[in-house]
Each structure stands twice: as structure tokens, then as C-alpha cells.
Amino acid sequence: MTVDLSGPLLNSLEKSKEAYKKAMAEGNFELAKEKALECYRILKALAKNVPDYTNVYLKRAKEWKKIAENVERKRVMERPEIETSNNFREYIETLISESHITWDSIGGLYEVKKLMKETIVLSGLRKPEAIKPWKGILLFGPPGTGKTLLASASANGLHATFFNIEVGKVISKYFGESSKIISALYDVARERSPSVIFMDEFDALSIARNGDASDASKRMLSTLLTELDGFKNEKDDNFVLTLAATNVPWEIDQAILSRFPRRIYVPLPDKKACMEILKIHMKDLDIANLSLSEIAEECVKRFYSGRDIANLCQLAIWNMIRDENKGLEKLINLPYEKLKERSLNIRAMEMEDFYNAFGKVKSPLTEKDIEKYEKWNSEYGE
């Protein structure tokens, strides 16, 4: 039976259009671009689901894609310029993050953690010249599986400088800024060695390889590939590890993929890992009445990621809080100092808390999605 999705899609389109208008009015060009691209994707979906209006929706989709490009142009032009070498370096300094995550605070992922630890340890040991450590690792898998936590633990374990890079802070299509930012990033990373550079949503960086990319984008990619190859500093003994993460590894260009011969699959947690994650997120609470085994089995059945399990625990905890603290919202008029004198009522967690929470946490993944990740892993992974 064919399911008509046009109604929900049209509702989503109207919400995205309103969000776009609001973002533009507030001067939030980054959000406006994101909402314009949402409109583009929804219209593409409508074109596919409503054959009678395919051409109309495709035309409107192109218009929204153009709007997104214009918003990006406006965003870049109104952003304060980064003009000098020192300014680039100052900008990179703002991307340094504090890392407090330890390997033990990451539930499950035993094989993944072992592979990453091996890579890091090998880099620091004295060794024959023929043994060369990996300079880059690609972490791939479904969203919410702990890729950022793994990168953070890598930096913390080494007491390394941790550069947590959001793609939007690196990509700039105008005036060649991206290329200069990449050069400054690796210069500062070498100076502050040992360093870990984490690039999330790495697949977005590789878009610049396609034929429609600007010259500035291609220069940025060329600079990044040169840094990953290490040709500029072949005899440099400084430790700089690049960790790239993606939810869609099949969209990464082969030339870029070749710079990451170590590709590690970060899968959804199995039952044992689910139980560990549940304990981590309820470590200060009484869980004696819970069947962690039963909850973990349900998490696996529902294709939950580590992030989903964290959300599940929070919802379950809030069920307990509301149960034990009737009329909690009525305390809103108390001064903050008075609130600090009071204590929250808590009780042992119960299975009922989780039964209610399960209905509110939906995984976007299907069995077919997992099969796609596993197939790519078998062909290109570790």
C-alpha cells in the first residue's frame, strides 16, 4: 500500500519557511541557510512523492537552493574578516577545547577503543624508521554512537591539545580563507604538540572535490590533503593526530578517503554496551529495582545509539522526579538562594519509569541502514 506523505511534508515545509524568515529577521544567517536547505530537501521529497507536481516542486526546490547560496554569501560578506596571519592563528586558538572525557567513561566500544589506543601508543614509542604510525583515523557509523567522545578521550589520555572543529568554522567559499585557516590549524597544532584535531561531519569537507566547487574550496581541500600527507613536515617529530568523523562514509571522495587508511567502524551498542551506558547515566541513583538486562535488550531492539540511551535515561529520571515532587513548578517564585536550601525528593528507579520513556525516544535508524554501514565496513573498514 502506498503511503501519502504529502501532508506531513507540506506541514514541515511551512514550519521550515517560517523558521527561515525568523532567522533572517534576527540576522542569524547560519540558521537561515540551514532552514533554506531544509525547504530544498522537503521539496525534493515532495517531487518524489507527488508525481503529478514533480516539475513544480523541483523548480521550487532549485529556488530554495539558490536562496541558501545567497544567504551563505551574505553571511560570509558580513562576517568580520580574518586578514593577517596572526588573526588566523588567534582564530584557531578559539577552537581549542578542554577535554575531560576518559576511556572508562565511554560505555562499550571495546574493539574501537583498543584500535585507537594502539594507534596513539605506537606514535609515541621509539621505533625503527620503517614503522610509521597512522596520522589520520576515520571514525564512521550511525549518529550518536560516541565518535566525539572517542576523540575527546584520545586527547585527554595524552594530555594533548584538543582542536574540536565544526565544519562550519572551516568551510568558507570566498577569498581563500579556508585554505589559510587549515594551514594555521596545523601550524598551531604542531606548536602545541601533542595535538588531536577532531573534524566532525567530515563528509561535508569532501564536497569541495566535485566539479561545481569554487576555486577557494578546491584550494582548501588541496591544503588539507597536503597536511594529511605530511609532506610539509616530513622530518617533524611533533605528534598531530587527525580524527575525522562521518555518518555517511560512502559520500567521501576516494582521494580523500585514501588519506585515512585506518577506518574504524563505531557501531550501535550491543546489549553489554547498553548496560554499561545505562549505568554511566544513572551512576548516582538507586537502580537495584531495575532489570538492566531487559532495558538493554529493548534498546538493541529499537536500534538505540549511545545518545538515544542517554536521552532515555534522562526521560526516565524525570518520570521519577515528577512522581516524587508534585507541584515542583510552584517553587518558581522562590529566590535562587532559597531554592538552594531545599533538596529534591528522589526514590529508587523503577521499570515503569522506563516503560513510559521508551515511547518518547525514537531512533531514526532501520535495519536496512545498519546493513548499509556493515557493508561499507566490510569493503573499506578496518
Secondary structure, DSSP 4 states (H G I P E B T S, - for coil): -----HHHHHHHHHHHHHHHHHHHHTT-HHHHHHHHHHHHHHHHHHHHH-GGGHHHHHHHHHHHHHHHHHHHHHHHHHSPP--SHHHHHHHHHTTEE-----GGGS-S-HHHHHHHHHHHHHHHS---TT----SEEEEESSTTSSHHHHHHHHHHHHT-EEEEE-HHHH---STTHHHHHHHHHHHHHHHT-SEEEEESSGGGGGGGGSTT--HHHHHHHHHHHHHHHTGGGTT----EEEEEEES-GGGS-HHHHTT--EEEE-----HHHHHHHHHHTTTTS--TT--HHHHHHHHHHTT--HHHHHHHHHHHHHHHHHHHSTTGGGGGGS-HHHHTTS--------HHHHHHHHTT------HHHHHHHHHHHHHH--
